[in-house]
Amino acid sequence: MHARPGYGWLSEETADNEERLSRERIFVVDPIDGTRGFLKGDPHWCVSIAVVANGRPEAAVLVSPAVNRMLSAVQGSGALMNGEALQIEAKAGLSKLTGSRRLNEAMGKLYEGRYEILPFIPSLAYRIAMAATGETDAAFARSGAHEWDVAAAHLILEEAGGRITTQSGKEVAYNAPAIRMPALVAAGPGRHEMTLELAKRGGFLQ
């Protein structure tokens, strides 16, 4: 904030201040996304930092020290993992899915033998980023996540060629008065429409 005094601030670890709503740009920060997993020794947690401008993320970084991974993106410049460009090919079908613990259980019952349901990852940001790295084809989130859980991973996924929207297909906006998010659908390149259809048909995000 000393370097960018004109920016606003939104973080899980500080009280929200409506003054941010008047700022063109804000920092959106989660010092530890996946806190419960972190406390249990699960390595899949991350530091999530985004700069949001006019409701959209324009710069982002996710750092996962325990697995030696740093993902970053700048709007219009692509996404990087540990300094190397993320280049994920478009795919015509879905095979690997992931979500919260509850969603994984629901999808496992609905789609047993049809899709691989990946083990639960406690960090939502990390799960969304897995669609950017190609480790999963799609990631789902029930309603209730906060902006700081999603903003950085959102840009990284988009700059890698993927897409994230609400369950109804609407674009996700940030620096809103209410910081909780609706149900979200994230998918890698070429997979988003089929992922949306899967969520609507399965009804597991309700």
N, C-alpha and C positions, 0 to 999 in steps of 0.2 A: 504493500500500500504506500510505502514511502516512494517507491519508484513510479507508481501510477496513482497519484492522489485523486485524480478525477474519476477513478473506477469505483463502483459499488462492490459490496461483499456479501456473499451468501455461503454459509458453511454449517455443517452438522454440529460443530463444536462451539459456535457462538450464537447468541440470541439474534433472531432475525430483526432487521431494521427496515422499515418501509421506505427509508430514504433511498435505498437501492433502486426503487421503481422509477426514480427520476433520472437515473444515470444511463447513458448510452451503452456503456460497457460495464460488466461486473465480473469479478472472480467468483467461480463456483467450485468449492473445495470440500472434499471429504478426506480428512487425514488418514483414516483407515476404513476402507470399504470392505466389509466382511469381518466386522469386529468379533463376532461370536466364533467364527472359524479361527481367527488370529489367536484368541484366548485359548482355544483347544489345540493349537499347534498345527492347524491346517495351513499349508503354504500359499493357498490360493486367495490371498488378500492383496489389496493394492492401495496406493495413494492416488487419488483422483483429483485432477486440477483442470479446469476449463476456463477460458475467457468467452463470455457470452456477449454478443453485440446485437441489439435490437431483436432479442428473443431467440437468436440462433447461435450455437457454438461456432467460434471461428479459430480457436487454437485449443489444443488439448494434449495432455500427457497422462498416462497411467504407468505407474512404476510399481512393479511386483518384486521387491528385493529378495524374497525367499526362493524365487524361481529364476532370478537373474533375467528379468524381462522388463523392457521399457517400450511402450507403444506411444507414438506421438503423431500428431497431425496438425496441419494448418489448412484452413479452408482453401480449396482450389489447388493444393500442392501435393496431394496424396498422403498416404499413411506410411509410417515406418515402424519396424520392430528391431530394436537394438541397432538402429542406424541403417537398416536395409529396407528397401521398398517392399511393402506388402502387395503381392500380385496374386490375387485369388481368381481362378477361372470361374466364369458363369456355369451354373449347373442346372440340368433340366429336371432333376428330381430331388427328393429329400430322403436322407438315410439316418442322420444323427440329429437328435433333438435334446434340448436341456431347458430346465426351468428351476423354480424353487423346489424344495423338498416335497411339498404338497403337490405341485404340478407334476413333478416326475412320477410320483405314485399314481396320479390320475392317468397320465399318458401311458404309463406302463401297463395299466389295466386295459385301457382302450385299445392300445396298439401292440399288444404282446406279439412278438415275432415279426412285426411289420417294420418297426423302426427301432434303432438302437437308442435307448434312453441313457444318456451319459450320467455318470455319478454326480451327485449334488455338489455344486460349487457355492460356498457361502457368500461370495461377493457378486452382486448383480452386475457391477461394472465389468468384472472379469468375464462373467458369462456372456454379456453382450459382445465383448471384445473377441471372444472365441469364434463368433461368427465372422469377424474381420480376419482372423488368422486361418480360417478354414477348419478349425478343430471341431466345430459343429456347423450344421447347415442352418439351424434356427435356434433362437433363444426366446423364451416367453417370460413375462412378468405379470403377476396379478396387480390390480390397482393398489395404491398405497405407498409405492416407492417415492423418494424425494428427488428433487432436481439434482442434488449433488451425487446421487447414486448413478445418474444416467448421462449427464451432459458431456463429459469427456469421452466416454465410450461411444456415444452417439456420433460424434464427429469422426472418430477413428474408423468406425464401421462405414460411414458414408464415404470417406476418402479412400477406403479400400474397395469401394464399389458396391457395398451392401446398402441396406435401408432399414430404418426403424420408424414405426408409426404407432398410433393407437390401434386398438383392436378393430375400430371402424375404418381404419385406413387414413386417418387425419394426421397431418404433420404435428410433431411434438414441438411445443414452444416453451421457452424458459424466461426466467425473471418475471414470473407471474405473481400476483398477490397471494394465491394459494399455491404452495410449493409441492403438494402431493401430486403424483402422476396417475393417470388412468392406466388400465391394463395395456401392456405394450407387446408388440411383435417385432422382433429383429431377425434379419435373415441376410445371408451372404448374397453375392451377385447372382441375379437370375432366379432367386428363390422366394422373393418376398410375396408375390401374388399367391403362389401355392401355399405358402406358410399362413397367410391371412385366411385363406379358404379352409385350411386344416383347423385353425383355431375356431372359426365360426361354426364349422360343421361338428367339431368335437365338443364344443361348449365348455371346455375345461377351464377357460379364463373367467367364467361367470362366478 
